[in-house]
Amino acid sequence: MLFARGPRRILAYRRAVDLRKSIDGLVGLAQTVLHEDVLSGSLLVFFNRRGNYLKLVAWDRTGWVLFAKRLEHGRFVLPGEAEKQELSMRAFELILDGIVLGARRARGVDRMHVAAGRQSRPAQP
């Protein structure tokens, strides 16, 4: 199983990748651009330009594993700004679900008024 083997490094590449690439193309990208040891068992994650599709590649003792996921709504969003990012398993699971890490929803009186069908009035000088 892909996630059952204990702790692995999860490396996500932020820049858009042409995901028509198959295993060999993505592994080559990881070696040349990310300078990673692709046989280490790390999970290598790549995103398309729109951010709604990802492919994950990993070496699993006897061969390569390719995992793909497309979100029907929303985008995969990585936290931070680094081009190559190491993620925790929990953060990766949330990203796979399309949850934006670090985003907070607006709370407070204005939201309660809108939910109740009333608009809050702007403060007058």
C-alpha positions as CSV (number, residue, x, y, z in Angstrom):
1,M,0.0,0.0,0.0
2,L,1.3,3.5,-0.9
3,F,0.8,5.2,2.5
4,A,0.9,2.1,4.9
5,R,4.7,1.7,5.1
6,G,5.5,4.2,7.8
7,P,7.1,7.6,7.5
8,R,8.2,8.7,4.0
9,R,9.3,12.1,2.8
10,I,6.6,13.8,0.8
11,L,8.1,16.3,-1.7
12,A,5.8,18.6,-3.6
13,Y,6.9,20.6,-6.6
14,R,5.0,23.9,-6.8
15,R,5.7,24.9,-10.5
16,A,3.1,23.7,-13.0
17,V,4.1,20.5,-14.8
18,D,2.7,19.0,-18.0
19,L,0.9,16.0,-16.5
20,R,0.7,14.3,-19.8
21,K,4.1,13.0,-18.7
22,S,4.0,9.5,-17.4
23,I,6.2,7.9,-14.8
24,D,9.5,8.2,-16.7
25,G,8.9,11.9,-17.5
26,L,8.1,12.7,-13.9
27,V,11.0,10.7,-12.5
28,G,13.3,12.5,-14.9
29,L,12.0,15.8,-13.8
30,A,12.6,14.9,-10.1
31,Q,16.2,13.9,-10.9
32,T,17.1,16.9,-13.0
33,V,15.1,19.8,-11.5
34,L,14.5,18.7,-7.9
35,H,17.9,16.9,-7.6
36,E,16.2,14.1,-5.6
37,D,17.1,10.4,-5.2
38,V,14.1,9.0,-6.8
39,L,14.8,5.5,-5.4
40,S,14.7,6.6,-1.8
41,G,10.9,5.9,-1.5
42,S,10.0,9.6,-1.2
43,L,6.6,10.5,-2.5
44,L,7.1,13.0,-5.4
45,V,4.0,15.2,-6.0
46,F,3.4,17.3,-9.2
47,F,0.6,19.7,-10.1
48,N,-0.9,20.9,-13.4
49,R,-1.2,24.6,-14.3
50,R,-4.8,24.9,-13.2
51,G,-4.0,23.3,-9.9
52,N,-6.9,20.8,-10.0
53,Y,-4.9,17.7,-11.0
54,L,-1.9,16.1,-9.3
55,K,0.3,13.1,-9.9
56,L,2.3,11.4,-7.3
57,V,5.2,9.1,-8.1
58,A,7.1,6.8,-5.7
59,W,9.5,3.8,-5.9
60,D,8.0,0.8,-4.0
61,R,10.7,-1.9,-3.8
62,T,9.7,-3.7,-7.0
63,G,8.6,-0.8,-9.2
64,W,7.1,2.6,-9.7
65,V,3.8,3.7,-8.3
66,L,1.8,6.4,-10.0
67,F,-1.2,8.0,-8.3
68,A,-3.4,10.6,-9.9
69,K,-6.2,12.8,-8.5
70,R,-8.4,15.4,-10.1
71,L,-10.6,17.7,-8.0
72,E,-14.0,18.3,-9.4
73,H,-14.2,21.6,-7.6
74,G,-11.5,23.8,-6.2
75,R,-7.7,23.6,-6.4
76,F,-4.8,22.0,-4.7
77,V,-3.0,24.8,-2.9
78,L,0.5,24.4,-1.2
79,P,1.3,26.5,1.8
80,G,4.3,28.8,1.6
81,E,6.3,30.0,-1.4
82,A,9.1,27.5,-1.8
83,E,9.4,25.8,-5.2
84,K,10.1,22.4,-3.6
85,Q,8.4,21.7,-0.4
86,E,8.5,18.9,2.1
87,L,5.0,18.1,3.6
88,S,3.9,16.2,6.6
89,M,1.5,13.3,6.0
90,R,-1.3,15.3,7.7
91,A,-0.8,18.4,5.5
92,F,-0.6,16.2,2.4
93,E,-3.9,14.5,3.3
94,L,-5.6,17.9,3.7
95,I,-4.2,19.1,0.4
96,L,-5.5,15.9,-1.3
97,D,-8.9,16.8,0.0
98,G,-8.7,20.2,-1.5
99,I,-8.4,22.0,1.8
100,V,-6.4,25.2,1.7
101,L,-3.9,25.2,4.6
102,G,-3.7,28.3,6.7
103,A,-6.9,29.8,5.3
104,R,-9.4,31.1,7.9
105,R,-13.0,31.9,7.4
106,A,-14.3,35.2,8.3
107,R,-16.1,35.2,11.7
108,G,-17.8,37.8,13.7
109,V,-20.8,40.1,13.7
110,D,-20.9,40.9,10.0
111,R,-21.0,37.2,9.2
112,M,-23.8,36.6,11.7
113,H,-25.8,39.5,10.2
114,V,-25.5,38.2,6.7
115,A,-26.5,34.7,7.8
116,A,-29.6,36.2,9.5
117,G,-30.5,38.0,6.3
118,R,-29.5,41.5,7.4
119,Q,-26.7,43.6,6.0
120,S,-24.4,45.3,8.4
121,R,-24.2,49.1,7.9
122,P,-20.8,50.7,7.3
123,A,-19.7,53.0,10.1
124,Q,-20.5,56.6,9.4
125,P,-18.0,59.4,10.0
